[in-house]
Amino acid sequence: MNRRGLITACRLETQDTKKPYLWKDEEFSDGLNEAAEEACIRGRLIEKEDIELSASVGDPYVVIPEYAWSIQRITFNGRKLLLLDKQMLDECEGDAWEERTGTPVACYEVGGKLRFYPIPDADGAVKVHAFCTPENPMEDDEDEPEGIKARLHGKLVDWALHCAYSKKDADTFDANLAEVHEGKFEQVFGPRPDEKAMRRLRINVRRYIRGYHF
């Protein structure tokens, strides 16, 4: 189902079919794009194994694409890297590990970037395997929810209606209906991880002790 069909479904469900509309097309569209992101995070609907990034000699960082929300595996010039957190390196690699250079063997996530350890002493091709959200929102009427199976398209309407009925306006706000549609959406795609859980899921960290990970 494309963007126009989904907006029409929202209007039919809310009976907002006659002008002047209570909700603009853009409001439903925003809710549907938010629904696509929510569905992908909750249900892990999009998994990509071939996200390609480039690392530069002497630069310890590479930017993680915003759509790659949960990293599972990373390779540097074909070599699999350990996915760690900074505390592990502090505990296991001794003093001044942050200045070391060489061929990266590990990395961790900080501020939307991957930090390599050691710092690359040569340019590198980085390949990322991650769970993702859609790279591009629906903007045109013909656009469909990117990467989401067709059988689930109609289920996105419930989140858009949750957003619509949450609009703080005397003619649109309905806390009960907002909750009902949120519940229907959750029944299909599951609950949303809290921010602490999202941080844990951001990169699939393994325990690491002087060269061994578990």
C-alpha positions in Angstrom: 0.0 0.0 0.0 1.4 3.4 -0.9 1.4 6.7 1.0 -1.9 7.8 -0.6 -3.6 4.6 0.1 -2.5 4.7 3.7 -3.6 8.3 4.2 -7.0 7.3 2.7 -7.2 4.4 5.2 -6.5 6.9 8.0 -9.3 9.2 6.8 -11.8 6.3 6.5 -11.0 5.0 10.0 -11.4 8.5 11.5 -14.3 9.4 9.2 -12.4 12.6 8.4 -13.3 12.4 4.7 -14.9 15.9 4.1 -13.1 19.2 3.8 -12.2 21.1 5.8 -10.3 18.1 7.3 -9.5 17.8 10.9 -6.1 16.4 10.0 -3.9 17.5 7.1 -2.5 14.9 4.8 1.0 15.9 6.1 -0.1 15.0 9.6 -1.2 11.6 8.7 2.0 11.2 6.5 4.2 12.1 9.5 2.4 9.6 11.7 2.8 6.9 9.0 6.5 7.5 8.7 6.9 7.5 12.4 4.9 4.2 12.4 7.3 2.7 9.9 10.3 3.5 12.2 8.5 2.3 15.3 7.5 -1.0 13.6 11.1 -1.6 12.4 12.5 -1.0 15.9 9.9 -3.1 17.7 9.8 -5.9 15.2 13.3 -5.8 13.8 11.8 -5.8 10.3 14.7 -4.6 8.3 18.1 -6.4 8.5 21.0 -5.4 6.3 24.3 -7.2 6.0 26.0 -5.0 3.4 26.1 -1.4 4.8 29.5 -0.1 3.4 31.5 2.6 5.2 35.0 3.9 4.7 37.7 4.3 7.4 40.6 6.6 6.9 44.2 6.1 8.1 44.7 7.9 11.4 41.0 8.6 12.0 39.7 6.5 14.9 36.0 7.2 14.0 33.5 6.4 11.3 29.9 7.8 11.4 27.1 5.2 11.9 24.2 5.8 9.4 21.2 7.0 11.4 19.0 4.2 9.9 21.3 1.5 11.4 19.9 1.4 14.9 21.2 -2.0 16.1 24.6 -3.2 15.0 25.2 -6.9 15.0 28.5 -7.4 13.2 31.3 -5.3 11.7 34.3 -6.2 9.5 37.3 -4.1 8.7 38.9 -5.1 5.4 37.2 -8.4 5.7 38.2 -9.1 9.3 35.5 -9.4 11.9 35.9 -6.9 14.8 34.9 -7.4 18.4 32.0 -5.2 19.5 32.9 -3.8 22.9 32.3 -0.9 25.1 34.9 1.6 26.3 34.9 0.3 29.9 36.1 -3.1 28.6 39.1 -1.5 26.9 39.9 0.6 30.0 39.9 -2.5 32.1 41.7 -4.9 29.7 44.1 -2.9 27.5 46.1 -0.9 30.1 47.2 2.7 29.9 47.3 4.8 26.7 45.3 2.3 24.6 43.5 5.2 23.0 46.6 6.4 21.2 47.6 3.0 19.8 47.6 2.5 16.1 47.5 -0.7 14.0 45.0 -2.9 12.3 41.7 -2.6 14.2 40.6 -5.6 16.1 37.6 -4.1 18.0 35.3 -1.1 18.1 32.7 0.5 20.3 29.9 3.0 19.7 30.1 6.6 21.0 28.0 9.6 20.0 26.6 8.1 16.8 30.1 6.9 15.7 32.2 3.7 15.7 35.5 4.1 17.5 38.1 1.7 16.3 40.8 0.0 18.4 43.5 0.4 17.6 43.4 3.5 15.4 43.7 2.4 11.8 47.2 2.7 10.3 45.7 2.2 6.8 42.5 3.1 5.0 39.9 0.4 5.4 36.6 -0.9 3.9 34.1 -1.3 6.7 31.0 -3.5 6.3 28.2 -3.4 8.8 25.4 -5.9 9.6 22.6 -4.2 11.4 18.9 -4.0 12.1 17.6 -0.8 10.4 14.8 1.7 10.1 13.8 2.9 6.6 16.5 5.0 5.0 14.0 7.3 3.3 10.6 8.5 4.5 7.5 8.3 2.3 7.2 11.7 0.7 5.3 11.2 -2.6 1.9 9.5 -2.9 3.4 6.5 -4.8 6.0 5.8 -2.1 5.5 2.7 0.0 7.0 1.9 3.5 10.6 1.0 2.7 11.7 -2.5 3.6 8.4 -3.5 5.2 6.4 -6.4 3.9 3.1 -5.5 2.1 1.0 -7.6 4.5 2.1 -5.2 7.3 1.5 -1.9 5.6 -2.1 -1.5 6.8 -1.0 -2.2 10.4 0.9 1.1 10.3 -2.4 3.0 10.3 -2.9 2.3 14.0 0.2 4.2 15.0 -0.7 7.1 12.7 -4.1 7.2 14.4 -2.5 7.1 17.8 -0.6 10.2 16.8 -3.7 11.8 15.3 -5.8 11.4 18.4 -2.9 12.7 20.5 -3.1 16.0 18.7 -3.8 18.7 21.4 -6.9 20.2 19.8 -10.5 20.3 21.0 -11.7 18.6 17.8 -9.0 15.9 17.6 -7.7 15.0 21.0 -9.1 11.7 22.3 -6.9 10.0 24.9 -8.9 6.8 24.9 -8.8 6.3 21.1 -5.1 7.2 21.1 -4.5 4.4 23.7 -6.7 1.9 21.8 -4.8 2.4 18.5 -1.4 2.3 20.3 -2.5 -1.0 21.9 -3.4 -2.5 18.5 -0.1 -1.4 17.0 1.8 -3.0 19.9 -0.1 -6.3 19.5 1.4 -6.6 16.0 4.9 -5.2 16.4 5.5 -5.6 20.1 6.4 -3.1 22.9 9.0 -0.4 22.3 12.3 -0.8 24.2 13.0 1.9 26.7 16.0 4.2 26.3 18.2 2.1 28.5 17.4 -1.0 26.4 17.9 0.9 23.2 21.4 1.9 24.3 22.1 -1.8 25.0 20.8 -2.8 21.6 22.6 -0.1 19.8 25.7 -2.3 19.4 25.7 -6.0 20.1 28.4 -5.9 22.8 30.3 -9.0 23.9 32.3 -9.4 27.1 36.0 -9.1 26.4 39.0 -10.2 28.6 42.5 -9.7 27.1 41.8 -11.1 23.7 38.9 -13.3 24.6 35.2 -12.5 24.2 32.1 -14.3 25.5 
